[in-house]
Amino acid sequence: MRLWHEWPRTKEAYNAIRIEGSYGVKEELLSGSYLKITPEAGELILFNPTRIHSVEKINQGSRLTWSCFIGLENQNKALQIWS
């Protein structure tokens, strides 16, 4: 998985790098600075999905992806998870 250090903070900035008709972006328009994460079996990776990210093709085995929202109303309440 690659997680870029930059991400579009406005709709206009996102549209400037977006691939028309998809949520994808044109990688050649990014700075190239990203964090590469290689999870081991059984690890859970949590990240803000509004950050530009990508995953590499799986050549063997399988990948399980689960997405949800995690919210915190205030410090006195438990985290809320929903999808």
C-alpha positions in Angstrom: 0.0 0.0 0.0 1.2 3.5 -0.7 0.0 6.5 1.2 0.9 9.9 -0.2 2.0 12.7 2.1 -0.2 15.2 0.1 -3.9 15.1 -0.5 -6.3 17.6 -2.1 -7.8 19.9 0.5 -10.4 21.4 -1.8 -12.7 20.1 -4.5 -10.8 22.2 -7.1 -7.5 20.7 -6.1 -8.9 17.2 -6.4 -10.5 17.9 -9.8 -7.1 19.2 -11.1 -5.5 15.8 -10.6 -8.5 13.5 -10.9 -8.9 10.9 -13.6 -12.2 11.8 -15.4 -15.0 9.4 -14.5 -13.3 7.8 -11.5 -12.1 8.5 -8.0 -8.6 7.9 -9.1 -5.9 10.5 -9.6 -3.1 11.0 -12.1 0.0 9.7 -10.3 2.3 11.7 -12.5 0.8 14.9 -11.0 1.7 13.9 -7.5 4.9 14.9 -5.7 6.1 11.3 -5.6 6.6 11.4 -1.8 4.7 8.6 -0.2 4.9 6.1 2.6 5.0 2.5 1.6 3.2 0.1 4.0 3.7 -3.6 3.7 1.3 -5.3 6.2 2.0 -8.8 7.5 -0.8 -11.4 7.7 -3.1 -10.5 10.6 -2.2 -6.8 10.8 -4.8 -4.0 10.6 -4.0 -0.8 8.9 -6.1 2.3 9.7 -5.7 5.5 7.7 -7.7 8.5 6.6 -9.1 7.5 3.2 -9.3 11.1 2.1 -5.5 10.9 1.7 -4.3 9.7 -1.6 -3.6 6.0 -1.4 -3.1 3.0 -3.7 -2.6 -0.8 -3.4 -0.5 -3.0 -5.5 -1.8 -5.9 -7.5 -1.9 -9.2 -5.6 0.0 -11.9 -7.5 -0.7 -14.7 -5.1 -3.0 -15.3 -2.1 -5.8 -12.9 -1.3 -6.4 -9.5 0.2 -9.3 -8.7 2.5 -10.5 -5.1 2.6 -13.0 -3.7 5.0 -14.1 -0.1 5.1 -16.1 1.8 7.8 -16.4 5.1 9.5 -15.0 5.7 12.9 -16.3 8.7 14.8 -15.7 10.4 18.1 -18.4 12.7 19.4 -16.4 13.9 22.3 -13.8 12.7 24.8 -16.3 11.5 27.2 -18.0 9.0 24.8 -16.7 5.8 23.2 -15.7 5.6 19.6 -18.5 4.9 17.2 -18.0 2.6 14.2 -20.5 2.3 11.3 -20.5 1.7 7.6 
